[in-house]
Amino acid sequence: MRKRLRKKKHRGEFKEWCVTVEVRLDPGVDYQAFLDDWIERAIEGNQCQFGGGGKSPLLEGIIQLGMASHGLQERLTEIRDWLEQHPAVQDYQFGPLVDCWYDSGDAN
């Protein structure tokens, strides 16, 4: 497949990777303030995108990490570190890395 088509169809080196996430917050946490902080610092601060939502104390969604050539493992590590350090986070869990467009499995 030619490079132009690979880019158009998000194949090969243009494949975009995503991961599902579930975050459980401590009871009584200001959910909206956490959500604003999450989007601004953890997601947009790492040049990622997030789709999802929830109701306190649970936040669920999918994080679009980008292409493998753009350091997706580093981005995921930064987000994981942010969750570890945030005082409102009780627990979190990530799913496996998947192809955002074709759900083809692990990035490794």
C-alpha positions in Angstrom: 0.0 0.0 0.0 1.3 3.4 -0.9 2.3 5.9 1.8 -0.6 8.2 0.8 -3.1 5.4 1.3 -1.5 4.2 4.5 -1.8 7.7 5.9 -5.5 8.1 4.8 -6.4 4.7 6.2 -4.3 5.0 9.4 -2.2 1.9 8.6 1.5 1.1 9.1 3.5 4.0 10.4 0.3 6.1 10.6 -1.5 3.8 13.0 -2.9 5.6 16.0 -3.0 4.0 19.4 -5.5 4.2 22.2 -6.0 2.8 25.7 -9.1 2.5 27.9 -8.9 3.9 31.4 -11.0 3.6 34.6 -10.3 6.0 37.5 -11.9 5.7 40.9 -11.8 8.8 43.1 -11.9 9.2 46.8 -15.4 9.9 48.2 -16.3 13.5 48.5 -13.8 14.7 45.9 -15.0 17.6 43.7 -15.5 15.6 40.5 -15.7 18.6 38.2 -12.5 20.1 39.5 -10.7 16.7 39.1 -12.1 16.4 35.6 -10.8 19.8 34.6 -7.3 19.0 36.1 -7.3 15.6 34.4 -8.0 17.0 31.0 -5.7 20.0 31.3 -2.7 18.5 32.9 -2.7 14.7 32.3 -4.3 14.5 28.9 -3.7 17.8 27.0 -0.4 18.3 28.9 0.8 15.1 27.1 -0.6 16.0 23.7 -3.3 13.3 24.0 -7.1 13.3 23.6 -9.7 11.8 25.9 -13.3 10.7 25.3 -15.5 9.5 28.1 -17.0 10.6 31.3 -18.8 9.2 34.3 -20.3 10.0 37.6 -18.5 10.6 40.8 -16.5 8.6 42.0 -15.9 6.8 38.6 -14.3 8.2 35.5 -14.2 5.9 32.4 -13.0 6.6 28.9 -10.4 6.1 26.2 -7.2 8.0 25.7 -5.9 8.6 22.2 -2.1 8.5 22.6 -1.1 9.1 18.9 1.3 7.2 16.7 4.0 5.0 17.9 6.6 7.2 16.4 5.4 10.1 18.6 6.4 8.4 21.9 3.2 6.8 23.0 4.8 4.7 25.8 6.3 7.9 27.2 2.9 9.6 27.1 1.2 6.7 28.8 3.9 6.6 31.5 3.4 10.4 32.1 -0.3 9.9 32.5 0.2 6.9 34.8 2.6 8.9 37.0 0.1 11.8 37.1 -2.6 9.4 38.4 -0.2 7.9 41.0 0.7 11.3 42.4 -2.8 12.8 42.4 -4.3 12.8 46.0 -7.9 12.3 44.8 -7.2 9.1 42.9 -8.1 6.0 44.9 -7.4 3.5 42.1 -7.0 3.3 38.3 -6.8 0.7 35.6 -5.6 0.8 32.0 -6.7 -1.6 29.3 -4.4 -2.9 26.6 -3.1 -0.7 23.8 -5.3 -1.0 20.8 -5.4 0.5 17.3 -7.9 3.4 17.5 -9.2 2.9 14.0 -9.2 -0.9 13.7 -8.9 -2.3 17.2 -6.1 -4.7 16.1 -4.6 -5.5 19.5 -1.3 -4.8 21.3 1.2 -2.2 20.2 4.2 -4.4 21.0 
